[in-house]
Amino acid sequence: MAQLHLTSILWVFTVFLPVISQVRTVYSFVGEERATETYSKSLQNALKLGKKSGLAKGLGVGFTYGLLFCAWALLLWYAGILVRHKDTNGGKAFTTIINVIFSGFALDQAAPSLAGIAKGWAAAANIISMIEGDSNSSKRSDDGIVLPKVLGHIEFCDVGFAYLSRPNMVFKDLSFSVGAGKRFAVVGPSGSGKSTIISMIQRFYDPISGTISLDGHDLRSLQLKWLREQMGLVSQEPALFATSIAGNILYCKEDADMDKIIEAAKAANAHSFVQHLPNGYDTQVGEGGTHLSGGQKQRIAIARAMLRDPKILFLDEATSALDAESELIV
């Protein structure tokens, strides 16, 4: 029953968490009262569940203790009959009664632990099945071929793909080739699979049919960790970590010195605004980069990709938040 009450509390927290994380948007649209009402309604649901949980727990505990006392009474009554008929003596009867009572207490104390163990087994079974699935695939980081040199020739040959949650094909029989050292643009409406193509080249997804190759080698035959080290990515929504600007840029290449960081920042047109910040490259960006504007976050993300000097660079609408001048420089 306590688990039910805890679940209701977690449900309320889950409902209200997006409001807390997007509090600026709530204030921008003057949605404080609506958020408060939603939270209050969530608390009412939790209260109802709590009342039901308490009632069920009370009935369960009362029934359990009633049954326990009845069992003790039956045990004492029957032991008395056995002693009177001289089938046993008082010492043996008393020892048996004590053993039964303490065994019952032990089972009562073990019941919650057994429930926890069962949940652990169920959760572990899912995790182990996922690990075994990855072990049987070629997605392990240390398996596969490492090419001595990367030219950057990428080819899609009759590739078909669909997400597991959405059976409709994202694309079917997709074929194109990107020459080494060439720029290639994929243009299409939202949801047409542009970002999916990048994810498939990085092997976050594998095609259902067809092959994707790098310099004539199927991506599935290459070592995954090495493959991703050859690539740089600037996504539509740049992901920054709650650390300094320098720490975010260094994320892709921890052994780079400050000169390299500044060089990458200049290439991304980020150095100009960073040097005007109070702490320069030591300025904290906040959780998810909340202390920076959208354009500043994108330029930091571009600098991070440039610092690696990747053989293959993916720009997924990487300049959507930049002004025309900054976009031209980048």
ZADO-1210 file (C-alpha; in nm, 4 decimals, padded with zeros to 6 digits):
<atoms>
<atom x="00.0000" y="00.0000" z="00.0000" code="MET" pos="1"/>
<atom x="00.2902" y="00.2319" z="00.0737" code="ALA" pos="2"/>
<atom x="00.4072" y="00.1643" z="-00.2803" code="GLN" pos="3"/>
<atom x="00.0708" y="00.2874" z="-00.4118" code="LEU" pos="4"/>
<atom x="00.0972" y="00.6077" z="-00.2085" code="HIS" pos="5"/>
<atom x="00.4540" y="00.6625" z="-00.3285" code="LEU" pos="6"/>
<atom x="00.3410" y="00.6079" z="-00.6879" code="THR" pos="7"/>
<atom x="00.0734" y="00.8760" z="-00.6497" code="SER" pos="8"/>
<atom x="00.3314" y="01.1236" z="-00.5139" code="ILE" pos="9"/>
<atom x="00.5693" y="01.0470" z="-00.8009" code="LEU" pos="10"/>
<atom x="00.2834" y="01.0944" z="-01.0455" code="TRP" pos="11"/>
<atom x="00.2127" y="01.4423" z="-00.9034" code="VAL" pos="12"/>
<atom x="00.5838" y="01.5269" z="-00.9257" code="PHE" pos="13"/>
<atom x="00.5959" y="01.4050" z="-01.2876" code="THR" pos="14"/>
<atom x="00.2958" y="01.6194" z="-01.3782" code="VAL" pos="15"/>
<atom x="00.4435" y="01.9356" z="-01.2239" code="PHE" pos="16"/>
<atom x="00.8090" y="01.8837" z="-01.3211" code="LEU" pos="17"/>
<atom x="00.7690" y="02.0206" z="-01.6788" code="PRO" pos="18"/>
<atom x="00.6167" y="02.3375" z="-01.5328" code="VAL" pos="19"/>
<atom x="00.9180" y="02.3862" z="-01.3056" code="ILE" pos="20"/>
<atom x="01.1699" y="02.3204" z="-01.5832" code="SER" pos="21"/>
<atom x="00.9877" y="02.5575" z="-01.8230" code="GLN" pos="22"/>
<atom x="00.9002" y="02.8228" z="-01.5672" code="VAL" pos="23"/>
<atom x="01.0074" y="03.1082" z="-01.7961" code="ARG" pos="24"/>
<atom x="00.7559" y="02.9975" z="-02.0576" code="THR" pos="25"/>
<atom x="00.4873" y="02.9759" z="-01.7883" code="VAL" pos="26"/>
<atom x="00.5595" y="03.3336" z="-01.6790" code="TYR" pos="27"/>
<atom x="00.5795" y="03.4549" z="-02.0406" code="SER" pos="28"/>
<atom x="00.2253" y="03.3333" z="-02.1120" code="PHE" pos="29"/>
<atom x="00.0954" y="03.4321" z="-01.7658" code="VAL" pos="30"/>
<atom x="00.0148" y="03.0713" z="-01.6892" code="GLY" pos="31"/>
<atom x="00.0846" y="03.0759" z="-01.3145" code="GLU" pos="32"/>
<atom x="-00.2799" y="03.0331" z="-01.2129" code="GLU" pos="33"/>
<atom x="-00.3357" y="02.7525" z="-01.4604" code="ARG" pos="34"/>
<atom x="-00.0207" y="02.5756" z="-01.3399" code="ALA" pos="35"/>
<atom x="-00.1351" y="02.6146" z="-00.9791" code="THR" pos="36"/>
<atom x="-00.4795" y="02.4753" z="-01.0628" code="GLU" pos="37"/>
<atom x="-00.3245" y="02.1810" z="-01.2436" code="THR" pos="38"/>
<atom x="-00.1029" y="02.1095" z="-00.9454" code="TYR" pos="39"/>
<atom x="-00.3995" y="02.1348" z="-00.7076" code="SER" pos="40"/>
<atom x="-00.6002" y="01.8900" z="-00.9196" code="LYS" pos="41"/>
<atom x="-00.3052" y="01.6544" z="-00.9204" code="SER" pos="42"/>
<atom x="-00.2895" y="01.6766" z="-00.5415" code="LEU" pos="43"/>
<atom x="-00.6600" y="01.5928" z="-00.5195" code="GLN" pos="44"/>
<atom x="-00.6026" y="01.2773" z="-00.7212" code="ASN" pos="45"/>
<atom x="-00.3087" y="01.1901" z="-00.4976" code="ALA" pos="46"/>
<atom x="-00.5269" y="01.2537" z="-00.1902" code="LEU" pos="47"/>
<atom x="-00.7945" y="01.0149" z="-00.3171" code="LYS" pos="48"/>
<atom x="-00.5346" y="00.7499" z="-00.3859" code="LEU" pos="49"/>
<atom x="-00.3847" y="00.8102" z="-00.0414" code="GLY" pos="50"/>
<atom x="-00.7237" y="00.7620" z="00.1279" code="LYS" pos="51"/>
<atom x="-00.7841" y="00.4397" z="-00.0606" code="LYS" pos="52"/>
<atom x="-00.4331" y="00.3267" z="00.0215" code="SER" pos="53"/>
<atom x="-00.4807" y="00.4026" z="00.3924" code="GLY" pos="54"/>
<atom x="-00.8151" y="00.2243" z="00.4055" code="LEU" pos="55"/>
<atom x="-00.6782" y="-00.0822" z="00.2305" code="ALA" pos="56"/>
<atom x="-00.3707" y="-00.0824" z="00.4534" code="LYS" pos="57"/>
<atom x="-00.5822" y="-00.0528" z="00.7684" code="GLY" pos="58"/>
<atom x="-00.8106" y="-00.3368" z="00.6657" code="LEU" pos="59"/>
<atom x="-00.5141" y="-00.5492" z="00.5656" code="GLY" pos="60"/>
<atom x="-00.3249" y="-00.4904" z="00.8898" code="VAL" pos="61"/>
<atom x="-00.6391" y="-00.5493" z="01.0988" code="GLY" pos="62"/>
<atom x="-00.7213" y="-00.8727" z="00.9178" code="PHE" pos="63"/>
<atom x="-00.3601" y="-00.9922" z="00.9464" code="THR" pos="64"/>
<atom x="-00.3353" y="-00.9300" z="01.3193" code="TYR" pos="65"/>
<atom x="-00.6806" y="-01.0781" z="01.3765" code="GLY" pos="66"/>
<atom x="-00.5785" y="-01.3907" z="01.1902" code="LEU" pos="67"/>
<atom x="-00.2516" y="-01.3986" z="01.3844" code="LEU" pos="68"/>
<atom x="-00.4209" y="-01.3860" z="01.7241" code="PHE" pos="69"/>
<atom x="-00.6720" y="-01.6493" z="01.6128" code="CYS" pos="70"/>
<atom x="-00.3838" y="-01.8724" z="01.5080" code="ALA" pos="71"/>
<atom x="-00.2150" y="-01.8257" z="01.8446" code="TRP" pos="72"/>
<atom x="-00.5380" y="-01.9062" z="02.0270" code="ALA" pos="73"/>
<atom x="-00.5858" y="-02.2195" z="01.8179" code="LEU" pos="74"/>
<atom x="-00.2285" y="-02.3225" z="01.8815" code="LEU" pos="75"/>
<atom x="-00.2585" y="-02.2783" z="02.2592" code="LEU" pos="76"/>
<atom x="-00.5929" y="-02.4612" z="02.2692" code="TRP" pos="77"/>
<atom x="-00.4641" y="-02.7568" z="02.0706" code="TYR" pos="78"/>
<atom x="-00.1383" y="-02.7692" z="02.2727" code="ALA" pos="79"/>
<atom x="-00.3485" y="-02.7832" z="02.5913" code="GLY" pos="80"/>
<atom x="-00.5443" y="-03.0803" z="02.4529" code="ILE" pos="81"/>
<atom x="-00.2202" y="-03.2645" z="02.3656" code="LEU" pos="82"/>
<atom x="-00.0760" y="-03.2011" z="02.7155" code="VAL" pos="83"/>
<atom x="-00.3955" y="-03.3202" z="02.8896" code="ARG" pos="84"/>
<atom x="-00.3954" y="-03.6425" z="02.6853" code="HIS" pos="85"/>
<atom x="-00.0255" y="-03.6834" z="02.7667" code="LYS" pos="86"/>
<atom x="00.0692" y="-03.6921" z="02.3964" code="ASP" pos="87"/>
<atom x="00.3373" y="-03.4338" z="02.4768" code="THR" pos="88"/>
<atom x="00.4648" y="-03.2304" z="02.7688" code="ASN" pos="89"/>
<atom x="00.4468" y="-02.8596" z="02.8477" code="GLY" pos="90"/>
<atom x="00.8084" y="-02.7885" z="02.7531" code="GLY" pos="91"/>
<atom x="00.7777" y="-02.9315" z="02.4025" code="LYS" pos="92"/>
<atom x="00.4437" y="-02.7621" z="02.3489" code="ALA" pos="93"/>
<atom x="00.5814" y="-02.4253" z="02.4629" code="PHE" pos="94"/>
<atom x="00.8888" y="-02.4634" z="02.2393" code="THR" pos="95"/>
<atom x="00.6702" y="-02.5422" z="01.9402" code="THR" pos="96"/>
<atom x="00.4466" y="-02.2424" z="02.0074" code="ILE" pos="97"/>
<atom x="00.7465" y="-02.0073" z="02.0334" code="ILE" pos="98"/>
<atom x="00.8950" y="-02.1485" z="01.7113" code="ASN" pos="99"/>
<atom x="00.5697" y="-02.0990" z="01.5240" code="VAL" pos="100"/>
<atom x="00.5276" y="-01.7436" z="01.6513" code="ILE" pos="101"/>
<atom x="00.8808" y="-01.6333" z="01.5664" code="PHE" pos="102"/>
<atom x="00.8626" y="-01.8066" z="01.2275" code="SER" pos="103"/>
<atom x="00.5505" y="-01.6057" z="01.1533" code="GLY" pos="104"/>
<atom x="00.7249" y="-01.2830" z="01.2536" code="PHE" pos="105"/>
<atom x="01.0214" y="-01.3729" z="01.0316" code="ALA" pos="106"/>
<atom x="00.7972" y="-01.4374" z="00.7309" code="LEU" pos="107"/>
<atom x="00.6144" y="-01.1101" z="00.7955" code="ASP" pos="108"/>
<atom x="00.9440" y="-00.9192" z="00.7995" code="GLN" pos="109"/>
<atom x="01.0674" y="-01.0982" z="00.4872" code="ALA" pos="110"/>
<atom x="00.7586" y="-01.0277" z="00.2769" code="ALA" pos="111"/>
<atom x="00.8543" y="-00.6673" z="00.1770" code="PRO" pos="112"/>
<atom x="01.2065" y="-00.7821" z="00.0947" code="SER" pos="113"/>
<atom x="01.0730" y="-01.0633" z="-00.1213" code="LEU" pos="114"/>
<atom x="00.8608" y="-00.8108" z="-00.3119" code="ALA" pos="115"/>
<atom x="01.1696" y="-00.5929" z="-00.3655" code="GLY" pos="116"/>
<atom x="01.3701" y="-00.8932" z="-00.4836" code="ILE" pos="117"/>
<atom x="01.0950" y="-00.9864" z="-00.7301" code="ALA" pos="118"/>
<atom x="01.0895" y="-00.6318" z="-00.8710" code="LYS" pos="119"/>
<atom x="01.4694" y="-00.6388" z="-00.8967" code="GLY" pos="120"/>
<atom x="01.4563" y="-00.9652" z="-01.0888" code="TRP" pos="121"/>
<atom x="01.1955" y="-00.8266" z="-01.3267" code="ALA" pos="122"/>
<atom x="01.3959" y="-00.5078" z="-01.3892" code="ALA" pos="123"/>
<atom x="01.7217" y="-00.7002" z="-01.4257" code="ALA" pos="124"/>
<atom x="01.5616" y="-00.9352" z="-01.6771" code="ALA" pos="125"/>
<atom x="01.4779" y="-00.6408" z="-01.9045" code="ASN" pos="126"/>
<atom x="01.8259" y="-00.4910" z="-01.8699" code="ILE" pos="127"/>
<atom x="01.9989" y="-00.8250" z="-01.9285" code="ILE" pos="128"/>
<atom x="01.7886" y="-00.8887" z="-02.2391" code="SER" pos="129"/>
<atom x="01.8928" y="-00.5478" z="-02.3744" code="MET" pos="130"/>
<atom x="02.2597" y="-00.6184" z="-02.2984" code="ILE" pos="131"/>
<atom x="02.2400" y="-00.9580" z="-02.4657" code="GLU" pos="132"/>
<atom x="02.0697" y="-00.7980" z="-02.7652" code="GLY" pos="133"/>
<atom x="02.3551" y="-00.5489" z="-02.7984" code="ASP" pos="134"/>
<atom x="02.6093" y="-00.8285" z="-02.7505" code="SER" pos="135"/>
<atom x="02.4630" y="-01.0120" z="-03.0454" code="ASN" pos="136"/>
<atom x="02.4791" y="-00.7013" z="-03.2636" code="SER" pos="137"/>
<atom x="02.7779" y="-00.5129" z="-03.3951" code="SER" pos="138"/>
<atom x="02.7069" y="-00.2035" z="-03.1820" code="LYS" pos="139"/>
<atom x="02.9659" y="-00.2765" z="-02.9157" code="ARG" pos="140"/>
<atom x="03.2186" y="00.0051" z="-02.9011" code="SER" pos="141"/>
<atom x="03.5323" y="-00.2125" z="-02.9176" code="ASP" pos="142"/>
<atom x="03.4358" y="-00.4506" z="-03.1990" code="ASP" pos="143"/>
<atom x="03.4869" y="-00.3923" z="-03.5687" code="GLY" pos="144"/>
<atom x="03.7333" y="-00.2601" z="-03.8214" code="ILE" pos="145"/>
<atom x="03.9424" y="00.0567" z="-03.7823" code="VAL" pos="146"/>
<atom x="04.0340" y="00.2166" z="-04.1141" code="LEU" pos="147"/>
<atom x="04.3910" y="00.3474" z="-04.1449" code="PRO" pos="148"/>
<atom x="04.2658" y="00.6602" z="-04.3223" code="LYS" pos="149"/>
<atom x="03.9248" y="00.8229" z="-04.3572" code="VAL" pos="150"/>
<atom x="03.8452" y="00.9977" z="-04.6831" code="LEU" pos="151"/>
<atom x="03.4794" y="01.0634" z="-04.6001" code="GLY" pos="152"/>
<atom x="03.2939" y="00.9012" z="-04.8907" code="HIS" pos="153"/>
<atom x="02.9435" y="00.8120" z="-04.7624" code="ILE" pos="154"/>
<atom x="02.6940" y="00.6069" z="-04.9611" code="GLU" pos="155"/>
<atom x="02.3348" y="00.5032" z="-04.8923" code="PHE" pos="156"/>
<atom x="02.2257" y="00.2049" z="-05.0991" code="CYS" pos="157"/>
<atom x="01.8525" y="00.1149" z="-05.1040" code="ASP" pos="158"/>
<atom x="01.8171" y="00.2043" z="-04.7354" code="VAL" pos="159"/>
<atom x="01.4835" y="00.1540" z="-04.5636" code="GLY" pos="160"/>
<atom x="01.4070" y="00.2568" z="-04.2066" code="PHE" pos="161"/>
<atom x="01.1166" y="00.2793" z="-03.9626" code="ALA" pos="162"/>
<atom x="01.1090" y="00.3567" z="-03.5912" code="TYR" pos="163"/>
<atom x="00.9901" y="00.0785" z="-03.3616" code="LEU" pos="164"/>
<atom x="00.7280" y="00.3091" z="-03.2103" code="SER" pos="165"/>
<atom x="00.6054" y="00.4146" z="-03.5551" code="ARG" pos="166"/>
<atom x="00.5689" y="00.1292" z="-03.8042" code="PRO" pos="167"/>
<atom x="00.5334" y="00.3645" z="-04.1029" code="ASN" pos="168"/>
<atom x="00.8543" y="00.3790" z="-04.3070" code="MET" pos="169"/>
<atom x="01.0498" y="00.7027" z="-04.2670" code="VAL" pos="170"/>
<atom x="01.2082" y="00.6324" z="-04.6033" code="PHE" pos="171"/>
<atom x="01.2328" y="00.3372" z="-04.8389" code="LYS" pos="172"/>
<atom x="01.4953" y="00.2500" z="-05.1010" code="ASP" pos="173"/>
<atom x="01.6886" y="00.5674" z="-05.0227" code="LEU" pos="174"/>
<atom x="02.0079" y="00.5900" z="-05.2287" code="SER" pos="175"/>
<atom x="02.2590" y="00.8720" z="-05.2592" code="PHE" pos="176"/>
<atom x="02.6327" y="00.9237" z="-05.2458" code="SER" pos="177"/>
<atom x="02.8429" y="01.1976" z="-05.0834" code="VAL" pos="178"/>
<atom x="03.1929" y="01.2359" z="-05.2248" code="GLY" pos="179"/>
<atom x="03.4977" y="01.2760" z="-05.0041" code="ALA" pos="180"/>
<atom x="03.5606" y="01.6402" z="-04.9123" code="GLY" pos="181"/>
<atom x="03.2267" y="01.7516" z="-05.0579" code="LYS" pos="182"/>
<atom x="02.9379" y="01.9452" z="-04.9054" code="ARG" pos="183"/>
<atom x="02.6002" y="01.7784" z="-04.9209" code="PHE" pos="184"/>
<atom x="02.2665" y="01.9273" z="-04.8174" code="ALA" pos="185"/>
<atom x="01.9476" y="01.7362" z="-04.7361" code="VAL" pos="186"/>
<atom x="01.6388" y="01.9533" z="-04.7740" code="VAL" pos="187"/>
<atom x="01.2833" y="01.8603" z="-04.6855" code="GLY" pos="188"/>
<atom x="00.9830" y="01.9358" z="-04.4644" code="PRO" pos="189"/>
<atom x="00.9767" y="01.8626" z="-04.0926" code="SER" pos="190"/>
<atom x="00.9528" y="01.4915" z="-04.0218" code="GLY" pos="191"/>
<atom x="01.0911" y="01.3864" z="-04.3592" code="SER" pos="192"/>
<atom x="01.3932" y="01.2114" z="-04.2031" code="GLY" pos="193"/>
<atom x="01.6745" y="01.4655" z="-04.2319" code="LYS" pos="194"/>
<atom x="01.7928" y="01.4232" z="-03.8729" code="SER" pos="195"/>
<atom x="01.7322" y="01.0486" z="-03.8975" code="THR" pos="196"/>
<atom x="01.9877" y="01.0254" z="-04.1780" code="ILE" pos="197"/>
<atom x="02.2509" y="01.1823" z="-03.9498" code="ILE" pos="198"/>
<atom x="02.1564" y="00.9491" z="-03.6632" code="SER" pos="199"/>
<atom x="02.1914" y="00.6487" z="-03.8937" code="MET" pos="200"/>
<atom x="02.5361" y="00.7548" z="-04.0123" code="ILE" pos="201"/>
<atom x="02.6372" y="00.7868" z="-03.6467" code="GLN" pos="202"/>
<atom x="02.4804" y="00.4447" z="-03.5903" code="ARG" pos="203"/>
<atom x="02.2255" y="00.5384" z="-03.3315" code="PHE" pos="204"/>
<atom x="01.9944" y="00.3433" z="-03.5621" code="TYR" pos="205"/>
<atom x="02.0649" y="00.0693" z="-03.8147" code="ASP" pos="206"/>
<atom x="01.8711" y="00.0397" z="-04.1412" code="PRO" pos="207"/>
<atom x="01.5984" y="-00.2197" z="-04.1762" code="ILE" pos="208"/>
<atom x="01.7093" y="-00.2849" z="-04.5316" code="SER" pos="209"/>
<atom x="01.9962" y="-00.1755" z="-04.7523" code="GLY" pos="210"/>
<atom x="02.3438" y="-00.0626" z="-04.6469" code="THR" pos="211"/>
<atom x="02.5234" y="00.2535" z="-04.5404" code="ILE" pos="212"/>
<atom x="02.8960" y="00.2606" z="-04.6160" code="SER" pos="213"/>
<atom x="03.1938" y="00.4794" z="-04.5357" code="LEU" pos="214"/>
<atom x="03.4788" y="00.4636" z="-04.7868" code="ASP" pos="215"/>
<atom x="03.3337" y="00.1380" z="-04.9205" code="GLY" pos="216"/>
<atom x="03.2967" y="-00.0312" z="-04.5798" code="HIS" pos="217"/>
<atom x="02.9584" y="-00.1109" z="-04.4277" code="ASP" pos="218"/>
<atom x="02.9150" y="00.1012" z="-04.1132" code="LEU" pos="219"/>
<atom x="02.8127" y="-00.2100" z="-03.9194" code="ARG" pos="220"/>
<atom x="03.1554" y="-00.3608" z="-03.9806" code="SER" pos="221"/>
<atom x="03.3403" y="-00.0588" z="-03.8346" code="LEU" pos="222"/>
<atom x="03.4301" y="-00.0058" z="-03.4695" code="GLN" pos="223"/>
<atom x="03.1567" y="00.2124" z="-03.3256" code="LEU" pos="224"/>
<atom x="03.3725" y="00.4197" z="-03.0894" code="LYS" pos="225"/>
<atom x="03.6299" y="00.4894" z="-03.3602" code="TRP" pos="226"/>
<atom x="03.3558" y="00.5745" z="-03.6114" code="LEU" pos="227"/>
<atom x="03.2027" y="00.8412" z="-03.3901" code="ARG" pos="228"/>
<atom x="03.5465" y="00.9871" z="-03.3170" code="GLU" pos="229"/>
<atom x="03.5691" y="01.0737" z="-03.6877" code="GLN" pos="230"/>
<atom x="03.2494" y="01.2792" z="-03.6748" code="MET" pos="231"/>
<atom x="03.1369" y="01.6128" z="-03.5381" code="GLY" pos="232"/>
<atom x="02.7751" y="01.7129" z="-03.4846" code="LEU" pos="233"/>
<atom x="02.5913" y="02.0376" z="-03.4260" code="VAL" pos="234"/>
<atom x="02.2262" y="01.9536" z="-03.3695" code="SER" pos="235"/>
<atom x="01.9105" y="02.1628" z="-03.4028" code="GLN" pos="236"/>
<atom x="01.8890" y="02.2089" z="-03.0269" code="GLU" pos="237"/>
<atom x="02.2468" y="02.2364" z="-02.8969" code="PRO" pos="238"/>
<atom x="02.3016" y="02.0437" z="-02.5749" code="ALA" pos="239"/>
<atom x="02.5245" y="02.2249" z="-02.3266" code="LEU" pos="240"/>
<atom x="02.6302" y="02.0932" z="-01.9875" code="PHE" pos="241"/>
<atom x="02.6131" y="02.2807" z="-01.6572" code="ALA" pos="242"/>
<atom x="02.9776" y="02.3808" z="-01.6598" code="THR" pos="243"/>
<atom x="03.1919" y="02.6594" z="-01.8025" code="SER" pos="244"/>
<atom x="03.2067" y="02.7638" z="-02.1680" code="ILE" pos="245"/>
<atom x="03.5591" y="02.6207" z="-02.1925" code="ALA" pos="246"/>
<atom x="03.4394" y="02.2956" z="-02.0339" code="GLY" pos="247"/>
<atom x="03.1632" y="02.2619" z="-02.2911" code="ASN" pos="248"/>
<atom x="03.3989" y="02.3234" z="-02.5817" code="ILE" pos="249"/>
<atom x="03.6531" y="02.0776" z="-02.4361" code="LEU" pos="250"/>
<atom x="03.3918" y="01.8028" z="-02.4084" code="TYR" pos="251"/>
<atom x="03.4894" y="01.6510" z="-02.7441" code="CYS" pos="252"/>
<atom x="03.8666" y="01.6818" z="-02.6923" code="LYS" pos="253"/>
<atom x="03.9765" y="01.7041" z="-02.3301" code="GLU" pos="254"/>
<atom x="04.3492" y="01.7338" z="-02.4038" code="ASP" pos="255"/>
<atom x="04.3183" y="02.0545" z="-02.6087" code="ALA" pos="256"/>
<atom x="04.4899" y="02.3672" z="-02.4772" code="ASP" pos="257"/>
<atom x="04.3436" y="02.7151" z="-02.4404" code="MET" pos="258"/>
<atom x="04.4837" y="02.8327" z="-02.7740" code="ASP" pos="259"/>
<atom x="04.2925" y="02.5575" z="-02.9532" code="LYS" pos="260"/>
<atom x="03.9739" y="02.6500" z="-02.7656" code="ILE" pos="261"/>
<atom x="04.0052" y="03.0150" z="-02.8686" code="ILE" pos="262"/>
<atom x="04.0802" y="02.9148" z="-03.2287" code="GLU" pos="263"/>
<atom x="03.7663" y="02.6965" z="-03.2419" code="ALA" pos="264"/>
<atom x="03.5596" y="02.9730" z="-03.0800" code="ALA" pos="265"/>
<atom x="03.6812" y="03.2231" z="-03.3407" code="LYS" pos="266"/>
<atom x="03.5905" y="02.9820" z="-03.6205" code="ALA" pos="267"/>
<atom x="03.2383" y="02.9627" z="-03.4736" code="ALA" pos="268"/>
<atom x="03.2216" y="03.3425" z="-03.4235" code="ASN" pos="269"/>
<atom x="03.1841" y="03.2823" z="-03.0486" code="ALA" pos="270"/>
<atom x="03.5065" y="03.4462" z="-02.9268" code="HIS" pos="271"/>
<atom x="03.3668" y="03.7964" z="-02.9692" code="SER" pos="272"/>
<atom x="03.0877" y="03.7542" z="-02.7157" code="PHE" pos="273"/>
<atom x="03.2778" y="03.5211" z="-02.4810" code="VAL" pos="274"/>
<atom x="03.5572" y="03.7697" z="-02.4182" code="GLN" pos="275"/>
<atom x="03.3011" y="04.0305" z="-02.3103" code="HIS" pos="276"/>
<atom x="03.1536" y="03.8030" z="-02.0431" code="LEU" pos="277"/>
<atom x="03.2629" y="03.8742" z="-01.6819" code="PRO" pos="278"/>
<atom x="03.4583" y="03.5481" z="-01.6489" code="ASN" pos="279"/>
<atom x="03.5348" y="03.4872" z="-02.0145" code="GLY" pos="280"/>
<atom x="03.5721" y="03.1203" z="-02.0960" code="TYR" pos="281"/>
<atom x="03.5231" y="03.0329" z="-01.7271" code="ASP" pos="282"/>
<atom x="03.1671" y="03.1663" z="-01.7339" code="THR" pos="283"/>
<atom x="02.9119" y="02.9081" z="-01.6189" code="GLN" pos="284"/>
<atom x="02.6425" y="02.8429" z="-01.8795" code="VAL" pos="285"/>
<atom x="02.3821" y="02.7009" z="-01.6384" code="GLY" pos="286"/>
<atom x="02.1745" y="02.3870" z="-01.6718" code="GLU" pos="287"/>
<atom x="02.1254" y="02.3239" z="-02.0438" code="GLY" pos="288"/>
<atom x="02.2863" y="02.6615" z="-02.1227" code="GLY" pos="289"/>
<atom x="02.0050" y="02.8690" z="-01.9714" code="THR" pos="290"/>
<atom x="02.2430" y="03.1610" z="-01.9052" code="HIS" pos="291"/>
<atom x="02.3092" y="03.2017" z="-02.2790" code="LEU" pos="292"/>
<atom x="02.0900" y="03.3018" z="-02.5686" code="SER" pos="293"/>
<atom x="01.9911" y="03.0555" z="-02.8409" code="GLY" pos="294"/>
<atom x="02.2465" y="03.1951" z="-03.0848" code="GLY" pos="295"/>
<atom x="02.5239" y="03.1892" z="-02.8256" code="GLN" pos="296"/>
<atom x="02.4472" y="02.8264" z="-02.7409" code="LYS" pos="297"/>
<atom x="02.4625" y="02.7317" z="-03.1080" code="GLN" pos="298"/>
<atom x="02.7980" y="02.9022" z="-03.1530" code="ARG" pos="299"/>
<atom x="02.9402" y="02.7210" z="-02.8495" code="ILE" pos="300"/>
<atom x="02.8141" y="02.3938" z="-02.9961" code="ALA" pos="301"/>
<atom x="02.9745" y="02.4752" z="-03.3311" code="ILE" pos="302"/>
<atom x="03.3035" y="02.5576" z="-03.1572" code="ALA" pos="303"/>
<atom x="03.2868" y="02.2235" z="-02.9768" code="ARG" pos="304"/>
<atom x="03.2480" y="02.0409" z="-03.3072" code="ALA" pos="305"/>
<atom x="03.5252" y="02.2462" z="-03.4708" code="MET" pos="306"/>
<atom x="03.7727" y="02.1723" z="-03.1899" code="LEU" pos="307"/>
<atom x="03.7700" y="01.8024" z="-03.2760" code="ARG" pos="308"/>
<atom x="03.8575" y="01.8831" z="-03.6402" code="ASP" pos="309"/>
<atom x="03.6404" y="01.5915" z="-03.7556" code="PRO" pos="310"/>
<atom x="03.6723" y="01.4126" z="-04.0864" code="LYS" pos="311"/>
<atom x="03.2935" y="01.4330" z="-04.1245" code="ILE" pos="312"/>
<atom x="03.0943" y="01.7293" z="-03.9935" code="LEU" pos="313"/>
<atom x="02.7140" y="01.7225" z="-03.9550" code="PHE" pos="314"/>
<atom x="02.5272" y="02.0508" z="-03.9281" code="LEU" pos="315"/>
<atom x="02.1607" y="01.9866" z="-03.8452" code="ASP" pos="316"/>
<atom x="02.0128" y="02.3364" z="-03.8924" code="GLU" pos="317"/>
<atom x="02.3112" y="02.4522" z="-03.6912" code="ALA" pos="318"/>
<atom x="02.2658" y="02.8233" z="-03.7671" code="THR" pos="319"/>
<atom x="01.8872" y="02.8468" z="-03.7205" code="SER" pos="320"/>
<atom x="01.9264" y="03.0765" z="-03.4161" code="ALA" pos="321"/>
<atom x="02.2008" y="03.2966" z="-03.5624" code="LEU" pos="322"/>
<atom x="02.1624" y="03.6325" z="-03.7260" code="ASP" pos="323"/>
<atom x="02.2532" y="03.6698" z="-04.0930" code="ALA" pos="324"/>
<atom x="02.5979" y="03.8182" z="-04.0229" code="GLU" pos="325"/>
<atom x="02.6990" y="03.5460" z="-03.7779" code="SER" pos="326"/>
<atom x="02.5638" y="03.2774" z="-04.0078" code="GLU" pos="327"/>
<atom x="02.7717" y="03.4116" z="-04.2970" code="LEU" pos="328"/>
<atom x="03.0889" y="03.4142" z="-04.0807" code="ILE" pos="329"/>
<atom x="03.0279" y="03.0619" z="-03.9534" code="VAL" pos="330"/>
</atoms>
